[in-house]
């Protein structure tokens, strides 16, 4: 079978931290790829083989050209919930398969069971996908390893102390590349239809230990200072929505003293162990010294 016989996969969130890797994985597997972007100039950042469409999840009809003739969609929801139903209706009218990047809101672990508007959104989209009769696979990453770039890289680049709350809170950060590899595999192979996968890294690490692992990757010690939740709120005021700050603080507080929830889902799908956080830190060391 040549590439002309394979219907293309549409990747939403194509320039994001997971979608961009999904594109590479699909191209390596010989699958034709379409990318949905909100700006036409984003095409310059994507491989030449990718067919780029401009569209917006807030304007459901704008998706039709990208969906026409596609076989499957990697869905990353990056919009308010208001248009979700209309978007899913359009997906169901054009394609058979959807792999949805959701969250572990069903997972019985304190880290994932705190009030979370994003989890509510994800649960609603999952219900819409199921009701539409689409062949679906749900992937649910836990903490992203790349969160540490937004959280700690500015202080580390500046040679400052990392000041953070709940340093003893444990998680099992999962590498974005492993998330993307699972997404691409489940998009390409029908045996994953109906699958529901919580994706984690292989080890439970406190937040302080994660900072120290980054220091090891850089070959220097990074000081970690515990701060109070109120100090954290003040530190991030005006930068991150207060609801997101409250959600993170609640999750970290609940996770203190609890080993992280760890699954074998990455290995089960890929047949290889997930990357460790330490490996992720080594591979991204330059981002902590020179920026993105």
C-alpha positions as CSV (number, residue, x, y, z in Angstrom):
1,X,0.0,0.0,0.0
2,X,1.4,3.4,-0.9
3,X,0.8,6.7,0.8
4,X,-1.9,7.6,-1.8
5,X,-4.0,4.7,-0.5
6,X,-4.0,5.9,3.1
7,X,-6.5,8.6,4.1
8,X,-4.8,11.6,5.8
9,X,-5.0,12.2,9.5
10,X,-5.9,15.7,10.6
11,X,-3.9,17.0,13.6
12,X,-5.4,19.8,15.6
13,X,-3.1,21.7,18.0
14,X,-0.5,21.0,15.3
15,X,2.1,23.5,16.5
16,X,1.6,22.6,20.2
17,X,3.9,20.6,22.4
18,X,2.2,17.3,21.6
19,X,0.6,17.9,18.2
20,X,4.0,18.8,16.6
21,X,5.5,15.5,17.7
22,X,2.4,13.6,16.5
23,X,3.0,15.0,13.0
24,X,6.6,13.7,13.0
25,X,5.5,10.3,14.2
26,X,2.8,10.0,11.6
27,X,5.1,11.1,8.8
28,X,7.7,8.6,9.9
29,X,5.0,5.9,9.7
30,X,4.2,6.9,6.1
31,X,0.8,8.4,7.0
32,X,-0.3,11.6,5.1
33,X,-0.8,14.5,7.5
34,X,-3.0,17.5,7.5
35,X,-2.5,20.2,10.1
36,X,-5.1,22.6,11.4
37,X,-3.8,26.0,12.5
38,X,-5.4,29.3,13.4
39,X,-2.8,31.3,11.5
40,X,-1.6,30.6,8.0
41,X,1.9,31.7,8.8
42,X,2.2,28.6,11.1
43,X,2.9,26.6,8.0
44,X,6.5,27.8,8.0
45,X,7.1,25.8,11.2
46,X,5.8,22.5,9.9
47,X,7.4,19.9,7.6
48,X,6.9,20.5,3.9
49,X,5.0,17.2,3.5
50,X,2.2,18.5,5.7
51,X,-0.9,19.9,4.1
52,X,-1.8,22.9,6.2
53,X,-5.4,24.2,6.7
54,X,-6.4,27.3,8.5
55,X,-9.3,26.8,10.8
56,X,-10.6,27.5,14.3
57,X,-12.5,25.4,16.8
58,X,-14.5,28.4,17.7
59,X,-15.8,28.5,14.1
60,X,-16.9,24.9,13.4
61,X,-17.6,25.4,9.7
62,X,-14.0,26.5,9.2
63,X,-13.0,22.9,9.8
64,X,-14.9,21.4,6.8
65,X,-12.1,21.8,4.2
66,X,-9.6,20.1,6.5
67,X,-12.0,17.3,7.4
68,X,-13.2,16.5,3.8
69,X,-11.5,13.3,2.8
70,X,-9.7,12.8,6.1
71,X,-9.7,9.4,7.8
72,X,-9.0,10.3,11.4
73,X,-8.5,13.3,13.7
74,X,-6.1,13.9,16.6
75,X,-8.2,16.2,18.7
76,X,-6.6,18.7,21.1
77,X,-9.2,21.0,22.4
78,X,-7.9,24.6,22.6
79,X,-11.1,26.6,22.7
80,X,-14.0,27.5,25.0
81,X,-16.6,24.8,25.4
82,X,-19.4,26.6,23.6
83,X,-18.6,25.1,20.1
84,X,-17.6,21.6,21.2
85,X,-20.9,20.0,20.3
86,X,-20.9,21.6,16.8
87,X,-17.3,20.6,16.2
88,X,-17.9,17.0,17.2
89,X,-20.9,16.9,14.9
90,X,-18.7,18.0,12.1
91,X,-16.1,15.4,12.9
92,X,-18.7,12.6,12.9
93,X,-20.0,13.8,9.5
94,X,-16.5,13.5,7.9
95,X,-14.3,10.9,9.7
96,X,-14.6,7.6,11.5
97,X,-11.7,7.8,14.0
98,X,-10.9,10.3,16.7
99,X,-8.0,10.2,19.2
100,X,-8.8,12.7,21.9
101,X,-6.1,14.3,24.1
102,X,-8.0,14.4,27.5
103,X,-6.9,14.3,31.1
104,X,-6.9,11.7,33.9
105,X,-10.1,13.0,35.6
106,X,-11.4,9.5,36.2
107,X,-8.2,8.4,37.9
108,X,-8.6,7.6,41.6
109,X,-5.6,9.5,42.9
110,X,-5.7,12.8,44.9
111,X,-3.6,14.7,42.4
112,X,-6.3,14.2,39.7
113,X,-9.4,14.5,41.8
114,X,-9.3,18.2,42.7
115,X,-11.9,20.6,41.2
116,X,-10.6,21.3,37.7
117,X,-12.5,23.3,35.0
118,X,-10.4,21.6,32.2
119,X,-11.3,18.2,33.5
120,X,-15.0,19.2,33.3
121,X,-14.5,20.3,29.7
122,X,-12.7,17.1,28.8
123,X,-15.4,15.0,30.3
124,X,-18.1,16.8,28.3
125,X,-16.2,16.3,25.0
126,X,-15.8,12.7,25.8
127,X,-19.5,12.3,26.2
128,X,-20.1,14.1,22.9
129,X,-17.7,11.9,21.0
130,X,-19.3,8.8,22.4
131,X,-22.8,10.0,21.6
132,X,-21.7,10.8,18.0
133,X,-20.8,7.1,17.4
134,X,-17.2,7.9,16.5
135,X,-14.5,5.2,16.8
136,X,-12.5,6.8,19.5
137,X,-9.4,6.4,21.7
138,X,-8.9,8.6,24.7
139,X,-5.4,9.3,25.9
140,X,-5.0,10.9,29.4
141,X,-1.5,12.3,30.2
142,X,-0.7,13.0,33.8
143,X,1.8,15.8,34.5
144,X,3.7,16.8,31.4
145,X,7.5,16.8,31.8
146,X,7.5,20.0,29.8
147,X,5.5,21.8,32.4
148,X,8.9,22.4,34.1
149,X,9.9,24.7,31.3
150,X,7.1,27.1,32.1
151,X,7.4,26.7,35.8
152,X,11.1,26.6,36.6
153,X,13.2,27.5,33.5
154,X,13.1,31.3,34.0
155,X,14.6,31.1,37.4
156,X,17.1,28.4,36.4
157,X,18.3,30.5,33.4
158,X,18.7,33.5,35.6
159,X,20.7,31.5,38.1
160,X,18.1,32.1,40.8
161,X,16.6,29.9,43.5
162,X,13.5,28.0,42.4
163,X,10.8,29.2,44.8
164,X,7.9,26.8,44.7
165,X,5.1,25.4,47.0
166,X,4.5,21.8,48.0
167,X,8.0,20.6,47.1
168,X,7.1,17.2,48.6
169,X,4.2,16.7,46.2
170,X,4.9,13.7,44.0
171,X,4.0,13.1,40.3
172,X,5.2,10.9,37.5
173,X,6.0,13.3,34.7
174,X,5.4,11.9,31.2
175,X,7.5,13.0,28.2
176,X,5.6,14.8,25.5
177,X,7.3,12.6,22.9
178,X,5.9,9.5,24.5
179,X,2.4,11.0,24.6
180,X,2.7,11.8,20.9
181,X,4.0,8.3,20.1
182,X,1.0,6.7,21.8
183,X,-1.3,9.1,19.9
184,X,0.2,8.3,16.6
185,X,0.2,4.6,17.2
186,X,-3.5,4.6,18.2
187,X,-4.4,6.7,15.2
188,X,-2.7,4.3,12.8
189,X,-3.8,0.9,14.2
190,X,-7.5,-0.1,14.6
191,X,-6.8,-2.4,17.5
192,X,-6.8,0.6,19.8
193,X,-10.3,1.7,19.0
194,X,-12.2,2.0,22.3
195,X,-9.0,2.3,24.3
196,X,-8.7,4.5,27.3
197,X,-5.1,5.1,28.4
198,X,-3.7,7.1,31.4
199,X,-0.2,8.0,30.4
200,X,2.5,8.6,33.0
201,X,6.3,8.5,33.3
202,X,7.9,5.5,35.0
203,X,8.8,7.0,38.4
204,X,7.4,8.9,41.2
205,X,9.3,12.1,42.0
206,X,8.7,15.0,44.3
207,X,8.7,18.5,42.7
208,X,12.0,19.2,44.6
209,X,13.5,16.1,43.2
210,X,12.5,17.1,39.7
211,X,14.3,20.4,40.1
212,X,17.4,18.6,41.4
213,X,17.2,16.2,38.3
214,X,17.3,19.3,36.1
215,X,20.4,20.5,38.0
216,X,22.0,17.1,37.5
217,X,21.4,17.4,33.7
218,X,23.0,20.9,33.8
219,X,25.9,19.7,35.9
220,X,25.2,22.2,38.7
221,X,23.2,22.4,41.9
222,X,19.9,24.3,41.7
223,X,18.6,25.6,45.0
224,X,15.0,24.9,45.9
225,X,13.1,27.0,48.4
226,X,9.7,26.1,49.7
227,X,7.1,28.9,49.7
228,X,3.6,29.2,50.9
229,X,0.5,28.9,48.7
230,X,-0.2,32.6,49.2
231,X,3.4,33.5,48.2
232,X,2.9,31.4,45.1
233,X,-0.4,33.2,44.3
234,X,1.4,36.6,44.5
235,X,4.3,35.3,42.4
236,X,2.0,34.3,39.6
237,X,-0.6,37.0,39.8
238,X,-1.4,38.5,36.4
239,X,0.5,35.7,34.7
240,X,-1.7,32.6,35.2
241,X,-5.5,32.7,35.7
242,X,-6.3,32.5,39.4
243,X,-8.5,29.4,38.8
244,X,-5.5,27.6,37.3
245,X,-3.3,28.5,40.3
246,X,-6.0,27.4,42.7
247,X,-6.3,24.1,40.9
248,X,-2.6,23.4,40.9
249,X,-2.2,24.3,44.6
250,X,-5.1,22.0,45.5
251,X,-3.7,19.1,43.4
252,X,-0.2,19.5,44.8
253,X,-1.4,19.8,48.4
254,X,-3.5,16.6,48.0
255,X,-0.5,14.8,46.5
256,X,1.9,15.4,49.4
257,X,2.7,12.1,51.1
258,X,1.1,10.1,48.2
259,X,3.3,8.2,45.8
260,X,2.4,9.2,42.2
261,X,-0.1,7.2,40.2
262,X,1.9,5.2,37.6
263,X,0.7,3.1,34.7
264,X,2.2,0.8,32.1
265,X,0.1,2.3,29.3
266,X,3.1,3.8,27.4
267,X,4.9,0.5,27.4
268,X,1.7,-1.4,26.6
269,X,1.1,0.6,23.5
270,X,4.6,1.2,22.3
271,X,6.4,-1.9,23.4
272,X,9.1,0.2,25.0
273,X,9.5,1.8,28.4
274,X,8.6,5.5,28.8
275,X,11.4,8.0,29.0
276,X,12.4,9.0,32.6
277,X,12.2,12.6,33.7
278,X,15.9,12.6,34.1
279,X,16.3,11.6,30.4
280,X,13.8,14.3,29.4
281,X,15.9,16.8,31.4
282,X,19.1,15.8,29.7
283,X,17.5,16.1,26.3
284,X,16.1,19.5,27.1
285,X,19.1,20.9,29.1
286,X,19.7,23.7,26.6
287,X,16.2,25.1,27.2
288,X,17.2,25.7,30.8
289,X,20.3,27.7,29.8
290,X,19.5,29.4,26.5
291,X,15.7,29.5,26.3
292,X,13.3,27.8,23.9
